[in-house]
Amino acid sequence: MKSLLLSFLLFTSMSVAAEDLAKSYKSTGSGNPISASVFCADPTALVYNGRVYVYGSNDHQQYIANGKTGENNYGAIKSIVVFSSDDMLNWTFHGTIDVGTICSSWGWRFATSWAPSVTWREGANGNPEFFLYFSNSGGGVGVLKASSPLGPWTSPLSRPLIDGDTPGVKPCTWPFDPGVVIDDEGIGWLTFGGGDPNAQGSTLLPGNCRIVKLNNRMTGLDGKAVNLPAPYHFEASELNFIGGKYVYTYCTSWASRDDWSQYAKRGSQAAPSTCSMCYLVSDDPLNPDSWEYKGEYVANPGSFGFGWGNNHTHLEKFGNKYYVFYHSMTLQNDMGVEGGYRSIGVDEVKVTEGTQQIGNLTMTTAGAEPAKFMNPYEWQQAETMSTSGGIEYEDFTNITPATKSKLGNDASQNLQVSMHTGDWITLRKVDFGTVGAKSFTLRARGRGTFEIRIGRIGARAAASLSFSSTDFEDHTIAVDPERMKDARQIYFVFTEAEDVQFDAWRFEPNSTDGIATDVTVLQTPVRQYDISGRRVPVSRRHSGIIIEQYIDGQGVTRQRKRVNN
């Protein structure tokens, strides 16, 4: 049922004061971490149908299992979290992949699911095939398969793909942390391994890194694994194929670098810093002598004030830019929690494809520039947000009980967000075009009062509605088109909420004129000027009139005027 509530510009609505709103542990102007409420780590990613999908170790599962206290020992992590975005700024949480349930047929052979690595291809019948490899604790690698980036996922094997008895693995200390890639000939490759130097290794060359060719099904091996000689290798394998060559990235150990002069392939490269991310390049991956050390591309998160700890990155090209996904302790530190619970961030990095050169990455709280503006005239899931206050991971529930996993959520299912009084979410870089919006529809159930605020969380309501329904219903309110035209950051605030589940939302445009060119086009790069024509850095907040100049998805230079509150 759809109800029209003409609560037009109710500035005097029953507002929750800013000091009474739920606290956010991520700044409303920051891009990192990608989630303000989910601990997750060891990121990997793929691009499909204009979206980047990010998968990671579910540190939050351990956090909940520990009663939100104590050390993260990773033992309770038996699922993988999934996020996606088409703008690199507002992220949709898709729930979790319940690996423990999916791999229940393994029996005692299944332990945990850490550090995933994903890829996809078009199958023989033209349908997409997705493959996800994960660390089965420190003892091996498992594989899942799906026909969608969100599943449902299945286990094509009744045991791990790789373990200590796999040909070529011994004497690898930890045959875990997989990194997968499909090259330009359609051949799949998998790297893995880690740990302190094995019986045949040294501090300089621990001897635990392996690479193996995958069979045509991507769920078996074509030959035995061979050694990949990575200096100071410790963990965090990932694999890319760039400019016709294989690019292997990994995390170095905490060991002394006193023996760096003994590394014959060091060239002019300085010794990598401890627990940093380095990379090697090869055009003949099964030939150990072919791998060329290229150096360090990102230091430990502690070097940027993000908390010392292990490191794990993934390099992904989205659009015409490269990004590095990584994890750090920023969310834990901001929450005042201890225990080693990590969170995923992302920043842009320069990659020269012809020479496979990866530039040095600086981890930031600002995060990556948006790849595009959000289209508010399409239905958007409530789980899509830049940041939030009061949203907790265990409050995401599955609406299809028949397929409900033991965790209460699945990446393959639709989700909603449980909201409480004072809870809120925000969306950034929302583009209402030149016409503005005339109405807004909230899809929710429960009883509550809801406000739209523009520009800042403490702003007075631009519109407000009260709703009450036992089932999911669409509740629509009028909004001021002129005011919405200038909106770029919007807040959805629940000033009252009782048993509220928020499912989705959308705005209705005041007119269709001007939308096609002003909404959801690529913005690369964005420059901005003040009213006198002086250049204003994009990273700087500037009050008043701003002239934005950008190149759209068709390569046309355009500009628009906006007003910052």
BASEMI-450840 format. One record per residue (C-alpha): residue number from 0; residue in one letter; x negated, y, z. Coordinates in steps of 0.001 Angstrom, whole numbers, padded with zeros to 6 digits, m for minus. Example, Ala and Ser with C-alpha at 12.3 -4.5 7.8 and 13.67 -1.06 7.14 Angstrom:
BEGIN
nr_rest_c1_c2_c3
0_a_m012300_m004500_007800
1_s_m013670_m001060_007140
END
This chain:
BEGIN
nr_rest_c1_c2_c3
0_m_000000_000000_000000
1_k_m001277_003468_m000844
2_s_m000355_006502_001208
3_l_m001019_010161_000372
4_l_m001944_012137_003464
5_l_m002058_015841_002671
6_s_m004562_016770_005346
7_f_m006082_019429_003137
8_l_m009151_021149_004647
9_l_m008313_020404_008245
10_f_m011082_022367_009851
11_t_m009300_022177_013202
12_s_m009026_018371_013234
13_m_m009834_016342_016310
14_s_m013601_016416_015766
15_v_m016190_014544_017729
16_a_m018873_017035_018696
17_a_m022301_016462_017141
18_e_m023759_015548_020519
19_d_m021114_012821_020913
20_l_m021832_011137_017587
21_a_m023684_007856_017499
22_k_m027454_008235_017336
23_s_m029328_007468_014135
24_y_m032846_006090_014278
25_k_m033573_007317_010766
26_s_m033522_010995_009811
27_t_m030652_012084_007568
28_g_m033250_013543_005203
29_s_m035518_010495_005070
30_g_m035640_007639_002602
31_n_m037595_005223_004803
32_p_m036946_002741_006166
33_i_m034276_001655_003685
34_s_m032018_000559_006572
35_a_m031359_002449_009789
36_s_m030019_m000623_011569
37_v_m031528_m003826_010131
38_f_m034932_m005178_011093
39_c_m036381_m006897_008030
40_a_m039835_m007580_006626
41_d_m042011_m009216_003944
42_p_m040158_m007598_001026
43_t_m039803_m008909_m002492
44_a_m037645_m007532_m005296
45_l_m036218_m008003_m008770
46_v_m034377_m005740_m011209
47_y_m031115_m006902_m012753
48_n_m028375_m004978_m014580
49_g_m029673_m001575_m013559
50_r_m030088_m002362_m009862
51_v_m033112_m003293_m007809
52_y_m032431_m006132_m005355
53_v_m034677_m006381_m002285
54_y_m034995_m009515_m000156
55_g_m036832_m009873_003138
56_s_m037465_m011896_006271
57_n_m034586_m011443_008695
58_d_m036413_m010070_011726
59_h_m033017_m008964_012994
60_q_m031958_m012562_013449
61_q_m034854_m013012_015868
62_y_m033996_m009697_017541
63_i_m030434_m010877_018194
64_a_m031592_m014354_019271
65_n_m033891_m012673_021796
66_g_m031043_m010640_023252
67_k_m032568_m007478_021744
68_t_m035663_m007785_023896
69_g_m038941_m009687_023927
70_e_m041491_m010616_021291
71_n_m040750_m011446_017686
72_n_m042206_m014934_017314
73_y_m040307_m015563_014036
74_g_m039051_m018970_015206
75_a_m035329_m018089_014961
76_i_m035573_m016632_011461
77_k_m033612_m019011_009256
78_s_m032060_m016541_006831
79_i_m033025_m013847_004345
80_v_m031554_m010334_004134
81_v_m030513_m008746_000834
82_f_m030217_m005067_m000113
83_s_m029754_m003367_m003473
84_s_m029747_000126_m004948
85_d_m029434_001818_m008316
86_d_m030857_005136_m007100
87_m_m033661_004119_m004665
88_l_m032052_006281_m001986
89_n_m028668_004842_m000990
90_w_m028942_001133_m000188
91_t_m026196_m001489_m000155
92_f_m026516_m004231_002449
93_h_m025293_m007530_000999
94_g_m025617_m009632_004132
95_t_m027837_m012661_004484
96_i_m028723_m015844_002673
97_d_m028220_m018592_005254
98_v_m031204_m020701_004255
99_g_m030890_m022989_007262
100_t_m027413_m024098_006198
101_i_m028320_m024297_002508
102_c_m031316_m026523_003288
103_s_m029579_m028636_005938
104_s_m030105_m031731_003762
105_w_m033833_m031391_004384
106_g_m033345_m032545_007972
107_w_m036493_m032115_010081
108_r_m038413_m030852_007059
109_f_m036748_m027421_007282
110_a_m038149_m025041_009892
111_t_m037711_m021338_009059
112_s_m037370_m018974_006093
113_w_m039942_m016209_005924
114_a_m041487_m014005_003233
115_p_m039339_m014662_000154
116_s_m040396_m014090_m003443
117_v_m037847_m013880_m006270
118_t_m037647_m013870_m010035
119_w_m035077_m014503_m012749
120_r_m034786_m015446_m016403
121_e_m032185_m016135_m019039
122_g_m031463_m019852_m019154
123_a_m031196_m021988_m022273
124_n_m027448_m021298_m022431
125_g_m027963_m017551_m022161
126_n_m026805_m017386_m018557
127_p_m029129_m015876_m015936
128_e_m031021_m018103_m013505
129_f_m032405_m016756_m010233
130_f_m035129_m018456_m008198
131_l_m036072_m017613_m004622
132_y_m039157_m019119_m002978
133_f_m039674_m018841_000777
134_s_m042113_m019796_003518
135_n_m040930_m022872_005356
136_s_m042693_m021669_008491
137_g_m046466_m021927_007975
138_g_m046270_m025437_006591
139_g_m044943_m025066_003078
140_v_m042776_m023367_000469
141_g_m039124_m023999_m000361
142_v_m037094_m022962_m003400
143_l_m033466_m021896_m003880
144_k_m031561_m021353_m007110
145_a_m028525_m019239_m008078
146_s_m026721_m017797_m011085
147_s_m026459_m014327_m009489
148_p_m028866_m012192_m007436
149_l_m026320_m012505_m004596
150_g_m025770_m016225_m004904
151_p_m024228_m018525_m003976
152_w_m027644_m020079_m003496
153_t_m028313_m023809_m003532
154_s_m031293_m025993_m002768
155_p_m032225_m027931_m005924
156_l_m034544_m030156_m003876
157_s_m034056_m032220_m000747
158_r_m037411_m031172_000644
159_p_m039945_m028332_000342
160_l_m041452_m027666_m003057
161_i_m044920_m027358_m001498
162_d_m046388_m028775_001692
163_g_m049774_m029873_002994
164_d_m049759_m032999_000838
165_t_m049148_m031220_m002466
166_p_m052049_m031938_m004861
167_g_m054654_m029194_m004682
168_v_m053413_m027681_m001423
169_k_m055872_m029186_001078
170_p_m057668_m027827_003005
171_c_m055465_m024698_002894
172_t_m054725_m023667_006483
173_w_m051206_m022313_005881
174_p_m049555_m023207_002533
175_f_m046974_m020406_002859
176_d_m046162_m016840_001680
177_p_m045227_m017549_m001952
178_g_m045544_m015080_m004823
179_v_m043833_m015898_m008110
180_v_m043881_m014434_m011610
181_i_m042736_m015449_m015092
182_d_m045178_m014338_m017796
183_d_m044403_m013138_m021324
184_e_m044425_m016722_m022621
185_g_m041742_m017731_m020140
186_i_m044139_m019720_m017945
187_g_m043651_m019560_m014187
188_w_m046565_m019230_m011772
189_l_m046647_m019446_m007993
190_t_m049299_m018234_m005564
191_f_m049351_m019089_m001857
192_g_m051567_m019721_001166
193_g_m053083_m018016_004178
194_g_m054720_m018341_007547
195_d_m058183_m018200_009059
196_p_m061065_m019680_007030
197_n_m060599_m023382_006337
198_a_m063308_m026017_006835
199_q_m064873_m025181_003476
200_g_m064390_m021412_003643
201_s_m065998_m018360_005187
202_t_m064912_m015014_006565
203_l_m065629_m013443_003185
204_l_m063893_m016165_001149
205_p_m061562_m018066_003509
206_g_m060581_m020569_000792
207_n_m056854_m020621_001574
208_c_m055397_m018905_m001498
209_r_m053766_m021120_m004153
210_i_m052099_m020710_m007549
211_v_m050091_m023334_m009415
212_k_m048175_m023530_m012669
213_l_m044443_m024249_m012357
214_n_m042592_m026678_m014588
215_n_m039888_m025682_m017069
216_r_m037192_m026013_m014397
217_m_m039055_m023644_m012037
218_t_m038333_m026127_m009240
219_g_m041356_m028399_m009673
220_l_m045070_m028146_m010355
221_d_m046919_m028609_m013640
222_g_m050301_m029822_m012422
223_k_m052143_m029308_m009165
224_a_m052795_m026102_m007280
225_v_m056213_m024482_m007673
226_n_m058201_m022102_m005508
227_l_m057849_m018370_m006114
228_p_m060975_m016727_m004630
229_a_m059661_m013595_m002888
230_p_m062108_m011844_m000523
231_y_m060992_m011554_003105
232_h_m057680_m013160_002120
233_f_m055253_m013766_004978
234_e_m051592_m013804_003823
235_a_m048779_m011991_001931
236_s_m049148_m013294_m001639
237_e_m047229_m011652_m004457
238_l_m047741_m011950_m008196
239_n_m047006_m009599_m011120
240_f_m047591_m009777_m014875
241_i_m048682_m006366_m016207
242_g_m050138_m005472_m019577
243_g_m050710_m009098_m020515
244_k_m052559_m010012_m017312
245_y_m051730_m011574_m013953
246_v_m051972_m009245_m010972
247_y_m052276_m010939_m007580
248_t_m051732_m008889_m004412
249_y_m052448_m009992_m000840
250_c_m053120_m008861_002713
251_t_m056664_m008983_004047
252_s_m057733_m010289_007444
253_w_m058750_m008443_010586
254_a_m062286_m009863_010356
255_s_m065504_m007847_010253
256_r_m066701_m006710_006811
257_d_m070398_m007198_007645
258_d_m070810_m009767_004846
259_w_m069329_m007607_002056
260_s_m072722_m007278_000359
261_q_m072660_m011036_m000280
262_y_m069578_m010752_m002529
263_a_m070940_m011002_m006070
264_k_m067840_m009505_m007713
265_r_m067595_m006412_m005556
266_g_m068988_m004111_m008259
267_s_m068778_m000539_m007042
268_q_m065813_m001314_m004778
269_a_m066159_m000561_m001075
270_a_m065174_m003212_001419
271_p_m061414_m003181_002054
272_s_m060179_m001920_005394
273_t_m058800_m004469_007831
274_c_m055290_m005833_007263
275_s_m054925_m003830_004051
276_m_m053380_m004756_000709
277_c_m055771_m005624_m002125
278_y_m055427_m007076_m005607
279_l_m057139_m009191_m008262
280_v_m056525_m009475_m012015
281_s_m056908_m012380_m014447
282_d_m055904_m013466_m017954
283_d_m056669_m017146_m017195
284_p_m054996_m017818_m013834
285_l_m056101_m021441_m013343
286_n_m059755_m020487_m013814
287_p_m061080_m019307_m010431
288_d_m063998_m017465_m012058
289_s_m061630_m015347_m014156
290_w_m060197_m013377_m011239
291_e_m061575_m009840_m010982
292_y_m061375_m007973_m007690
293_k_m059818_m004522_m008188
294_g_m059862_m003177_m004648
295_e_m057481_m001879_m002008
296_y_m054287_m000032_m002913
297_v_m052650_000543_000461
298_a_m054064_000596_003983
299_n_m052411_m000881_007035
300_p_m049177_000890_008121
301_g_m050966_001983_011278
302_s_m053181_004220_009144
303_f_m050088_006302_008356
304_g_m048782_006376_011918
305_f_m046219_003657_011195
306_g_m047458_001147_013786
307_w_m050282_m001356_013520
308_g_m049391_m004904_012576
309_n_m049503_m007252_009637
310_n_m048846_m006034_006126
311_h_m046836_m007391_003186
312_t_m045980_m005598_m000048
313_h_m044250_m006134_m003358
314_l_m044885_m004160_m006552
315_e_m041807_m003607_m008761
316_k_m041132_m001582_m011887
317_f_m037703_000070_m011940
318_g_m036877_002305_m014851
319_n_m040137_003882_m015947
320_k_m041717_003996_m012495
321_y_m043496_001551_m010218
322_y_m042680_001217_m006539
323_v_m044321_m000576_m003636
324_f_m042037_m002137_m001050
325_y_m043672_m002768_002323
326_h_m042843_m003182_005980
327_s_m043823_m001232_009075
328_m_m042783_m000630_012679
329_t_m041061_002723_012102
330_l_m037524_001680_013048
331_q_m038686_m000234_016112
332_n_m040760_002718_017279
333_d_m037919_005200_016767
334_m_m035547_002939_018685
335_g_m038008_002614_021555
336_v_m038047_m001162_021144
337_e_m041116_m003372_021552
338_g_m041831_m006823_020215
339_g_m043011_m006473_016619
340_y_m039687_m006054_014759
341_r_m040398_m004732_011291
342_s_m038452_m002683_008741
343_i_m038762_m002265_004975
344_g_m039801_000958_003268
345_v_m040573_001944_m000322
346_d_m042684_004592_m002029
347_e_m043601_005302_m005628
348_v_m047065_004298_m006848
349_k_m048939_005061_m010058
350_v_m049772_001998_m012173
351_t_m051783_002145_m015400
352_e_m050409_m000828_m017276
353_g_m053160_m001072_m019887
354_t_m055877_m001506_m017274
355_q_m053706_m002968_m014484
356_q_m054894_m000176_m012214
357_i_m052784_000356_m009093
358_g_m053155_003775_m007500
359_n_m053572_004295_m003784
360_l_m050236_004328_m001981
361_t_m049315_006659_000860
362_m_m046533_005409_003102
363_t_m044038_008160_003892
364_t_m040809_008693_005788
365_a_m039516_010781_002877
366_g_m039595_007745_000592
367_a_m039201_007642_m003168
368_e_m037558_010313_m005285
369_p_m034055_009300_m006406
370_a_m033913_007437_m009714
371_k_m030449_008897_m010365
372_f_m027572_010635_m008637
373_m_m024754_008673_m007027
374_n_m021428_008629_m008836
375_p_m018668_009285_m006264
376_y_m015954_008556_m008849
377_e_m016698_004828_m008839
378_w_m015665_002515_m006009
379_q_m018535_002329_m003551
380_q_m018937_m000284_m000838
381_a_m018959_000914_002762
382_e_m022236_m000984_003211
383_t_m023886_001539_000879
384_m_m025623_004295_002814
385_s_m028788_006331_003151
386_t_m028631_006273_006912
387_s_m026050_005799_009648
388_g_m025269_006097_013319
389_g_m023733_003335_015404
390_i_m023859_000675_012696
391_e_m025204_m002606_014010
392_y_m026186_m005671_012049
393_e_m023937_m008123_013869
394_d_m020955_m005914_013065
395_f_m021038_m006905_009402
396_t_m018405_m009620_009022
397_n_m017383_m011983_006280
398_i_m013804_m011700_005015
399_t_m013708_m015224_003571
400_p_m013708_m017538_006589
401_a_m013576_m020672_004440
402_t_m017093_m019992_003190
403_k_m018386_m018340_006329
404_s_m021907_m019405_007286
405_k_m023054_m020019_010827
406_l_m024508_m016511_010809
407_g_m021166_m014896_010072
408_n_m022239_m013358_006790
409_d_m023475_m014377_003356
410_a_m025033_m012479_000501
411_s_m022513_m014067_m001848
412_q_m019481_m012704_000013
413_n_m017781_m009329_000338
414_l_m018455_m007448_003567
415_q_m017044_m004582_005591
416_v_m018486_m002366_008292
417_s_m017051_m002339_011797
418_m_m016753_001281_012937
419_h_m016390_002694_016437
420_t_m015578_006157_017715
421_g_m018485_008425_016837
422_d_m019922_006107_014170
423_w_m020877_007597_010810
424_i_m022706_007019_007554
425_t_m024246_009416_005053
426_l_m024846_009322_001295
427_r_m027528_011474_m000361
428_k_m027857_012925_m003856
429_v_m024158_012550_m004630
430_d_m023174_014317_m007848
431_f_m019602_015600_m008260
432_g_m020385_017120_m011660
433_t_m019088_020495_m012773
434_v_m015461_019680_m011965
435_g_m015499_018590_m008330
436_a_m013161_016098_m006694
437_k_m009453_016564_m005973
438_s_m008841_013591_m003668
439_f_m010565_010886_m001656
440_t_m009489_007295_m000967
441_l_m010579_005331_002077
442_r_m010056_001561_002061
443_a_m009910_000362_005657
444_r_m007865_m001353_008327
445_g_m007368_m000633_012019
446_r_m006445_002653_013657
447_g_m008594_005733_013447
448_t_m009292_009315_012477
449_f_m011746_009925_009678
450_e_m013554_013077_008528
451_i_m015566_014084_005482
452_r_m018372_016468_006327
453_i_m020662_018187_003822
454_g_m024329_019090_004067
455_r_m024990_018249_007716
456_i_m023627_015893_010324
457_g_m022517_018744_012602
458_a_m020516_020563_009905
459_r_m016799_021152_010351
460_a_m014561_018694_008529
461_a_m013939_019400_004859
462_a_m011026_016951_005077
463_s_m009570_014621_007669
464_l_m007032_011824_007887
465_s_m005541_009580_010519
466_f_m004660_006044_009536
467_s_m003201_002884_011028
468_s_m002827_m000460_009255
469_t_m003244_m004116_010150
470_d_m004359_m005042_006624
471_f_m006749_m003338_004256
472_e_m004977_m000382_002671
473_d_m005960_002597_000540
474_h_m005517_005888_002402
475_t_m005775_008974_000167
476_i_m006291_012646_001081
477_a_m006605_015842_m000944
478_v_m009942_017672_m001012
479_d_m011006_021060_m002330
480_p_m012569_020656_m005826
481_e_m014531_023891_m005556
482_r_m016101_022881_m002284
483_m_m016907_019354_m003478
484_k_m018690_020640_m006599
485_d_m021511_021962_m004453
486_a_m021749_018886_m002208
487_r_m024907_016802_m002454
488_q_m025006_015045_000905
489_i_m021764_013799_002415
490_y_m020990_012279_005795
491_f_m018151_009917_006667
492_v_m017433_010298_010386
493_f_m014981_008232_012438
494_t_m013946_010566_015225
495_e_m011569_007912_016545
496_a_m011709_004197_015806
497_e_m009957_001169_017221
498_d_m010614_m002214_015559
499_v_m011602_m000360_012384
500_q_m013180_m002130_009448
501_f_m014359_000134_006651
502_d_m014455_m001600_003250
503_a_m014868_000904_000376
504_w_m014277_004457_m000846
505_r_m014050_006637_m003944
506_f_m013253_010207_m004986
507_e_m010893_011188_m007805
508_p_m012301_013848_m010184
509_n_m010407_017074_m010657
510_s_m010928_016649_m014397
511_t_m012872_014319_m016663
512_d_m014613_017259_m018333
513_g_m018283_017568_m017483
514_i_m018642_014211_m015740
515_a_m020405_012165_m018405
516_t_m023455_014423_m018601
517_d_m023687_015447_m014981
518_v_m023067_012232_m013086
519_t_m025145_009030_m012972
520_v_m027777_010079_m015490
521_l_m031460_009467_m014870
522_q_m033196_012477_m013340
523_t_m036930_012200_m014163
524_p_m038554_014357_m013048
525_v_m036536_016835_m010957
526_r_m037889_020386_m010592
527_q_m036182_023111_m008656
528_y_m036365_026917_m008534
529_d_m034821_029576_m006356
530_i_m032565_032282_m007771
531_s_m035582_034523_m008582
532_g_m037220_031755_m010620
533_r_m039908_030787_m008129
534_r_m040759_027059_m007996
535_v_m039508_025328_m004846
536_p_m041011_021917_m003947
537_v_m038440_019144_m004175
538_s_m039495_017926_m000746
539_r_m038688_021303_000836
540_r_m035229_022166_002130
541_h_m034174_025560_000702
542_s_m030983_027338_001743
543_g_m028962_029177_m000852
544_i_m028778_028848_m004630
545_i_m031131_026350_m006312
546_i_m031618_025793_m010053
547_e_m032440_022132_m010773
548_q_m034228_021170_m013989
549_y_m034453_017535_m015050
550_i_m034792_015194_m017990
551_d_m031760_012947_m018398
552_g_m031625_009330_m019506
553_q_m031613_010374_m023171
554_g_m034753_012494_m022766
555_v_m032871_015809_m022913
556_t_m033985_018638_m020623
557_r_m031031_019911_m018608
558_q_m030451_022186_m015671
559_r_m027740_022823_m013128
560_k_m027005_025192_m010263
561_r_m026278_023993_m006760
562_v_m025899_025600_m003363
563_n_m027559_024260_m000230
564_n_m025666_024905_002982
END
